[in-house]
Amino acid sequence: MSSENGPERGGAQDAPPEQLALIRETVRKAKTPRAKPRTWRGAALAKELPVARVLVDKGVLHLDRYFDYAVPEELDADAQPGVRVRVRFGAGRHRVRDGRREGGGLIDGFLVDRLAESDYAGPLAALAQVVSPERILDEELLGLVRAVADRYAGSVADVLQLAVPPRNARAEKRASPQPLPAPPVPEPGPWARYEQGAAFVAALASGGAPRAVWNALPGPRWTEELARAVAATLASGRGALAVLPDGRAVARVDAALTALLGEGRHAVLTADAGPEKRYAQWLAVRRGAVKAVIGTRAAMFAPVRDLGLVALWDDGDDSHSEPHAPQPHAREVLLLRAAQDRCAFLLGGWSCTVEAAQLVETGWARPLVATREQVREAAPLVRTVGDHDLARDEAARAARLPTLAWQTVREGLRHGPVLVQVPRRGYVPRMACAACRTPARCRHCSGPLEGQESASALRCGWCGREESAWHCPECGAFRLRAQIVGARRTAEELGRAFPAVPVRTSGREHVLDTVSDTPALVVSTPGAEPVAEGGYAAALLLDGWAMLGRPDLRAGEDALRRWLAAAALVRPQSAGGTVVAIAEPTLRPVQALVRWDPAGHALRELAERAELGFPPVSRMAAVSGPPEAVTGFLDAVELPREAEVLGPVPLPVTAAGRPRRVGAPPPGEHWERALVRVPTGRGAALAGALKAAQAARTARGSDTAVWVRIDPPDIG
């Protein structure tokens, strides 16, 4: 009802006289008017420690420091170190009213410390709000975040966004479960297969801090071995953290831990869990209710209490490298945690990276390996087919697979599933001249020509134009061959060759987790291989040259890692397991696969890196951007005197519509990249110099982007 039609109900004019008197008396007795929230103009400050030191959520480098704010008396109880707060940022120095700086926009932050007085001589703005009294950030986590930021020339705010998940109010209101008592010391179990395996578990259970590089035996028992290492650490009364490359690996270790320890003793931190469940699990760890954590890349910052073990599985996997600034690698973060908390360290995998080999070579970690007899007992038989074998093979000329591969598939299907690893997804991603093998290129944009599943014409992978009259510019031939055949085309060919056998594919579009032990052909791209019940009867590793021929420093190491990951899913040689690799047998990675010797291959790679001065025997940074910006940046930065600049060189132009890799230029832009390397021990000086130069650029408001990445995984 409007005021024109009648008096409003519930107004002050309708209140009884005694109620109005009560309101007047309440206002009269109030000593000071209530301050306006989020500005606190005229509000009294906290009597003790009235200054709050805040880390604001601004990822720009020139603001990578703490800012002081005044603590209103009404926020005194909740404004404790570690809580989330909101503050006004960007207020002008001259916008002061009643002794408080005002203006600026509201921004999130963390309260780091409470002080009696500020180093800043001028008036302070007040804390706008304490978002939650939950103390999220402690000194240990803040120290780790600062160390990672310094290691990768980034800002603390950027690393903190990676370390602390977004707040969820409903999860925060729920109480975490009560911590369980320490479990009993587990038996070594499958660790007894390794020379020092039982001693490693015993050292963890006794409260020791052993550091080991673990070359796992092929087969599915690595999950149980990792679970027993975590259980032994929990038995000593300490916490444990294990980081795995993907959700499928996390699920397998989760099942192994549950079977060994039961429910409620560990938390799982993955992005697939959803924001509420993930934050609830993270809070349970932060509050000390759970002392064991397994998860994917983001779990490397999990705030585990009394940390006794950090473990990482398959450190060569690309997913361990964070794509967001400052792009830390999980291995390096866990190495920092092992040094900071003086805890045990376990780096495991079927393969061995050059960085892992360096840890052993320098004596920082000990090798945790099995005897050659145990390796031969657990590994499948590995056979190779090279170019000379293909040239003499009549079947290989007419079909894609040589006779040995067909025979292996036919024999394997009699006993179980057969795995076929294909380097590329899709149908026919790359075509080449049948006579001289020159790659087929588009006449308009020089992009790669691709075969289509339902058309006879070729299509450019960059601009999308069709090509129906291609001929080789080198030799004039008109015939084409598949330079790289994709997973779908391989599945189609195998389906025609074995019509009575089901064919299943696993790749980016649809990744299978497990397959049954019935005969089937499983075509998979690297990293998407499902686990077969009882193991695969055989495996084919196709187009080995496609992985070995990549123009990258890690091509051989990465190819061997992917081959070993697939071969480890095959039954042992004693059970008839056979692996056929279509690759030149004289190459070093192929020989390491045949001998199942990843550690030896990594040590030889490390020796070559030492001669060339490439990581990990040196520290390296990549500086990329438009040519003028890169040149100006390198001229302005004060590099250490030992620094050596390689380049700059042009980067490949990203085609429109193509996925953009981390650090790649925007579509259509021409960028350059320079590599800066320094000897071991000067990495901190290099990172500090690059961070200072980048902070100076951002402070000047430079519009041109320059990307700085410490220890880039793709050196080229």
N, C-alpha and C positions, 0 to 999 in steps of 0.2 A: 504494500500500500504506500503510495507516495505521500509526501507532506501536504499536498494540496487536498487530498481526500480525507486526511485524518492524521493524528499524531502517530509517530513510529512507536512500535512496541519495543520495550527493552532499553529505551533511552534514559539519560540521566534525569529528565523531567518526570519520568514515571517512577523513579526510585523513591522508596519511603524516606522520610526525614532522617531516621536513625542511620540508614545506609550512607546518605550524603555526608552526614557528620563523620562517619567512620572514614570515608575517603579523604575528607579534608584533613582529618587528624593524621592519617598515614602520610599524606604529602607534607604536612607541617613538620612531622618528626624526622623525615628523611634529611640527613645531614648534607648530602651532595646529590645532585641529579645523576641518574644512570647515564653512563657514557654511551655514545653511539657505537654499536658493534662495528668491527673492522676498521675503525679510525681511532676509537678510544680517546677522542678529544676531551681533554680535561680529566681523564681518569688517573687515579693514583697508581704509582708503579709498585712493583713488588718490593717488600721491605728488605729482602735478602736476595742477592744476585739478580739485580734488576735488568741485566743485559743478556740477551740471547744471541748466540752465534749461530747463524743459519747458513746452510748450503742450499742455495736456490736452484731450481730446476731450469737452469739456462745452460745449454750445452756449448755455447760459444767459448773459445779458448781464452779470450782476453778477460772474461768474467769468471775464470776458473779459480775462485777464491771464496772465502767466507765473508758474510756481511752481518753487521751487528744491528739488532733491533731491541727496542725497549719492551719489557714484559709488563703488561697491565696486571694489577693486583688480582683481578678476577680470573686471570689465566695462570696465576702462579702455581697452583697445585697441579694442573695438567701439563704445563709447559716444562717437561722434563727432557733431558738429553735422549735423543733417539726417536722422538715422536714426529709425526707428520704435522706440518703447519702450513698456513697460507699467509703470505706477506704482500705488502704493496711494494712493487719494484719499479724503479724509473722515476721516482719523485724528484722534482727539481730541488736544488740546494736552497733556493730562495723561497720555496713554498713552505713556510713554517708558520704554524698557528698554535698558540698556547704551548709553545715549547716542543711541538711535535712536527716532524716533516710529514707532509700530506701529499696526496696525488699518486700517480703511477697506477699500473694495472695489477690486479691480484694474480699471484703466481704461487705454485706449490713449492714446497721445500722441506728440509729436514732440520730439526733443531739439533745442533751438534754439541753445544756446551752452554752452560750458564756461567756468567762472569759477574764480578762485583763492579767493574767499570770497563768502558770501551776504549780502544786505541783511537777511535775516531773522535775528534775534538768537537765536531758540530752536533746539532740536535739529531736525535734518532727517530725514525718512524717506529710505530708500535707494531707488535705482532697482531695481525688481523684476526687469526683464528687458529685454534688447535683442532685439527681435523679429527684426531683420535688420540686418546691417551695411551694407546698401545705403543710400546717402545720397540720400534722396528730396527733401528740402526744402532749398533754398539761399536765400541772402539775397534774390536777385532775385524768386523766386516768393513768398517770405514778404512782401516789400514790396508786391507786387501784391495779395496776399490782404488785407493790412492796409488798403491803399487802397480796395479794393472794400468791405470791411466798414465803413469810415468813410463811404464814399459812400452806402451804403444802410442805415445805422444798424443794422448786424448785428454778429454776433460773428465773430472770426477762425476759431474752430473750425467754425462753420457753412460759411463760405466755403471752408475747407480741405477739407471733405468734398466740395464740388463740384469743387475743383481737382485733387485727387489721387485716382485710382481705387483701389478696394480691392486689397489685396495678394494676389498669387497666387504661391505658393512655387515651383511648377514653372516659371512664366515667369521668375521672378527668378533661378533657377539657370542658365538658358540664357544663353549669351553672345550679345550683340548683334553684328550684322555690322559689318565694318570700313567706315568712312565712305568714300564715293566722292569722287574729285576733282571740282572744280567743272566744270559743263558749259560748252560754248561759249555765247556770247551769241546768243540767238535773233533771228531776223528779226522785224520788227514784225507781219508777216502781216495779219490782219484789223484790227489796231489802226490801220492806215493809213487806215481809213474815218473816223476821228475827227480833229478839227482838231489836237489836241495829243497824239494817241495815240502816234505814233512817238517823240516827245520824252519822253513818260512812260516808255516802255520803255527808252529810252537812259539816262534818269536813274537808273532802277533798276539797270541793268547797270554803270553807272559808280560805284556806291556812294552815290548820292544818296538823299535822303529826301523825295520829293515827296508831297504830300497832295492827293487828288482825290476828287470826287464824280462818279461815272461813270453817265451815262444810257445804258444799253446799247441798241443797235439791235435791233429785233425779229428773231427767227430763232434758230437753234440755235448760232450761232458764239460766243456769250458764254463757253462753256466753254473754247474754244480761246484766247480772249483772256485769260481769267483764268489759264490754264495758262502762257501766254507771259509774263505778269507775274511769276508764281512762278519760271519758268525764268530770267528776267533777273536776279532777285534772287539766285538760287543762283549764277549766273555771276559775281557780284561777291564771292563767298565768304561770303555771309551767309545767314541762315535766313529762311523765309517761313511764314506761317500764314494759312489761308483758312477761314472759318467759313461754313457753308451751312445753309439752313433744315431740310432733311430728307435722309434716306438716298438718295432718288432723285437729288437734285441732287449729292450727294457721289459717287455712282457715275458720273455723267456727267463730272464734273471729274476723277475718278480715271482714267477711260478717256482723257480728253484729255491728262492729264499723262503717262500711260504711253506713249501714242503719240508724245509730243513728246520725252520724256527717257529712256524705257525703265524697266525694273523696278528697284526698290531705292533710288530717290532720294527717295521721299516715304512718309509713314506716313498711314494712314487711321484716325481715331478716331471710332467710332460705337458706340452701345449694341448694335447688332445683331451686332457681331463676337463677343460673348461675353466673359466676364471674363478668361479666360487670354490670348486673342489681343489683346484691347484693352490689357491691362496690359503685354504683351510689346512692343507697338507704342509704348506710352507710355514704357517704359524705354529703348527704342532712341532715342527723342527726348531723353530726359533724359541719357543717356550720350553724346550727340553723334554717334551712328552715323547718324542721319537728320536732315537740316536743314530739311525741308519737311513741313508737316502740313496736311491737309485733314480736316474733320470737321464734325459737328453742334455744337450749343450747348456741350457740355462741353469741346470742343476750344479754347474761348477762353482757357483757362488753360494750354494745352500749354507745357511748359518748353523752348521752342526756343532753341538756342544762337545767339548773335550775331544776334539778330532784326533783320531788315532791312525786312520788310514784313508788315503785318497787313491782311487783306482781309475784307470782309463782303459777302455777296450777299443782297439783298432784306431790308433791315433792318426793313421794315414787317410782316414775317411774325410771327404770334403765337408761333411756336415758338422765336424768339430770346429770349423772356422766360422766365427760369428760374422754375418754379413753387415751388421749395423756398426756404426762408429763406436769405438775405435778399432773394431774388428779383431778382438783377441782370439787366440786359439786355446781350446780347452786344455791341451797339454801344458802350455806355458802357464796358464792360470793355476793348474794343479801343482806344477813345480813351485810356483810362488807360495802356495798354501803349505806344501810340504816343508819348505824352508821357514816360513813364518810360524807354523805350529809345531815344527820339529816332529812330524808324524811320519808314519810309514808311507811308502810310495810304491805303486804297482802299475806298470805299463804293459798291457798284454795285447796279444793278437796272434793270428795265424802267420802273419807276415811280420816284417821288421823294418821300420823306417830308418833313414839315415840319422835322424835326431835321436832315436832310441839307441842306435849303435854307438853314437857319440857318448851317451850317458854311461854305457858300459866301458867304452874305450878310455874315458877319463877317470874311471874308478868311482864315479858318483853313485852308480847302481851296480848290482851284481846280476849276472845272467841267470835266469831260471829256465833251464832247458832240460829236455829228456835225452837219454842216451840214443845212439844211432839205432840200436836194436829196437827200442820202443818206437822210434819214428818209423822204421820199416814195418813194424807190426801194425801200426795204426793207419799208415798212409796207403792210398790206392796206387796201382801201377800207372805210371805216366808214360805215354808214348807220344812221339812227335811226328809230324809230316811237314817236310820243308819243300822248297821250290824244286829241288832235284827229284824228289819223290813224286811231286805233282806232274813234272814233265814226263816221267816214265809211266804214269798211270793213265791208262786209256779212259777209265771211268771219270777221272777228274777233268779231262778235256771236254767231255759232253755234259757233265753235271757239275754242280758246285762242290760236292763232297768227294773226297778220294775213296778208294776201295776200303782202306783200313777203317775209315770213319763209318761207312755203311755196315761193314761187318761188326764193328763194335756196337752200333745201335741195334742191329738185328739180334745179336747175342744178348745184349743187356735187356731188351724187351722181353726176353724169355723169363727173366728173374725179377723184374721190377721196373720202376720208372727210370727214364733217361733224361738227364739235364742237358740242354743245348744253350750255351752262352753266346749271345750275339752282341757285338760292341755297340750297335746303334738300334734305336727303336724305329718304327715306321715301316715303309714298304721297301723302296730302293732309294735311300737318301743321297747316294752319289753314283754318277756314271762317268765312264772314261772310254777313250778310244780302244777298240779291241786289238788294234795292231801295235800301237806304240804306248798305250796306257796313259796318254796325256789326259788330264781331267777335262771333262766337258764343261765349257763355260758359256754363259749367256752372251749374245752379241751386243746387248743393250747396256748391261750393267756389270758384266763379268762375274755374275753370281754363279753358284754351282747348279747345274742342270740335274733334275731329279726325275726318276721314273714314277709314273702314276699307276695306281692299282687298277683303275678302270678305264684307262685311255692309252692309246698307242703313242701319243705325242709326249714330248718332254716338257717340263715346266721349270722355270727358274725359281730357286728357293729364296731369292731376295725380292725380285720385282714381280714375280707371278706370271710373267709372259710365257706363252707356249712356244715351243720350237719344234717344227715339223720337218725342217730341211737342214739338219745339222751335218756338218762335215768337219773333220779334224783339221785345224789350221797348221799342224806340224807335218803330217804325212798325207793329208788329203783323203784318208779313209772315211767310209760312211757307216761302218759297223760300230756298235757300242757294246760295252760289257759293263756289268755291275761292279763298280769299284768297291762299294760297300753295300751289302745287302742288309736290309733292316729285319727286325724281329718278325713283323707280320709276313713279309715275303718268305722268310725262312720257315715259318710255321705252315705257310701254304705249300711250299715245296715238299716238306716232310709229310704233310697230310696226304699228298698225292702218292708219295713213295710208300707210305705205310697206311693204306686206306682203312684197315681194321683197327687201328690204334688211335685212341683219343689224343688230341693235341691241345695243350693248354699254354697260354701265354701269360707272362708276368712282366710288367713294366710300369712306366710312369702313370699311364691311365688307370691301370688296375694291377695292384701288387698282391700276389698271393702270399699267404703266410705259411701254410703247410699244404702238402699233397699226400694222398694215400700211398700205400705200398703196392698198389695194383699197376700193371704195365701201362705206361703213358709217356708221351713226349712232352716235356716241359721246356718251352722256349722262353728265355729270360734275358733281359739286359743286365749288365753288371750291377751288383748291389741289390737287385730285386729277386734274387733266387729264393724260392720257398724251400723250407725244410721238408724232406721226405721222411715218412715214418720208416725207420729201419735203414735209412740212407738210400742214395741213388745207386742203381746197379752200374751205371756208366755215365760219363759226361763228355761232351764235345765242347772245346773252346775254339770258336771259329774266328777267322780274320784277325789273327794275332798281330799281323803287321799293322793293322789299323790303329791299335793302341800303342805299339812300339814306335810307330812312325810319327807320333805327335811331336811338334816342335816345342818341347817342354823339357826342362831339366829333370823333372820327375817322371818322365814317360816310362822308363824301364821299371822303376820302383812301383809306380802305380799299376802297371800291367801285371807285374808279379803278384801284387797284393790282390787284385781282382781274380786272377787265376787261382791263387791259393784259397781264396774264400769260396770259390765254386768247387774246387777239388776236395776241400775239407768236408763237403756234404756227401761225398761218395763213400761207399763201403770200403773197408780195408782190402788190400790185395788178397789176403787169405780168404776173404768172402767173395772174391771174384770182381771187386771194384776196379774199373779201368777208366782212365782219363786220356783222351786224345786231343792234343793241342796242334792246331793248324798254324804253325809258326816255324821260322828257321831255327833248327836245333842248335846251331853253333852260337847263337846269341846268348849273352850272359844271363838275362832273366829266364830264358827258356831252360838253360842248364840248371839254374837254381831251382826251377820248378821240378825238373826231372829228379834231382837229388833231394828235393824238399829241404833246401838249405837257405832260408830267408836271411838268417843272421850273417852267413858268409857273403851273400850278395850285398847286404847293407854295409858291411865293413869295407868291401872293395869300392863301393860307391863313395864311402866316406873318404877313402884314400885319394880318389880322384878329385873330390871336392876340395880337399886340402891343397892339392897341387894347383887347382884353378883359383882358389881363394873364394869359393862360393859357400853360402850357408850350408850347414850350420857352423862351419869353422870360422865364419865371419858373420857380422851383423849387417843387414841390408835393408834399405828403405827404397820405396818406389814413389816418385813424384810425377804425377801425370796431370795434364790439363792442356789448354790451348798453348801453342808454341810460345807466344809472347809472354804469357803468364808463367810458364815453366822457367823460361830464361830469366825473367825478372825475379822469380822466387829464389833460384839458385844464386843469383848475384847478391841478393840481400841476406841470405842465411849465413851465419857464422859457423861453418862446419869445423869439426875437429881437424887438426892438422894432418892426422893420419887418413882422413877421408879421401876416397877416390870416387869420382863421378864418371859413370859409364853412360854415354849418350849425350843428349836425348835422341830418341828414334821415334818415327811415326808409329802410332797404334792403328790396328785395322779399324776401318770405319764401320760403325754399327748400322746395318740396313734397317730401313723403316719396317715395322711390323715384326722384326726379329726380337727375341728375348734379349734383354740387356744384362750382361754379366756384371758382377761387382767390380767397380773401378773402371769399367768400359766407358767410352765417351757417349754422350747422347746421340740418338740417330741422326746421321748426316753431318755430324761435326768432326773436324779433323783435330785430333789430339796427339800430343807427344808424351813420351815417358822417359824419365831419366832414373837410373839406379845409382844409389849412393851406398857405398859399403865401407865399413871400418873393421879393424881387427877385433877379435874377441876381447871383451873387457872394456870396450869403448862404446858399447851399444847405448848405455844410459846418456853419455854425452851427445851422441847423435840424435837420440830421441828428444833430448832437451833443446838442442839447437833448432830442430825442425819445428817443435812445438812453439818456441819463442817466435820464430819467423812467421808461422801461421797465425799466432795471436796478434802480431803486429799488423798483418794484412787485414784481419777481421776488424781490428780496432779502427783502421783507416776507412772501413766500409767498402772494401774492394768488391766489385761486382763479378769479377771473373773467378771461376772456381778453380782451385788447385787441390787435388787429392793427394794426401800423404798416407802411405800405408807401410807400417813396419813389418819386416819379414813377410813379404807377399808370397803366397804359396805357388803362384804361377809366374815364375821369373821368365820363362820362355827359353 
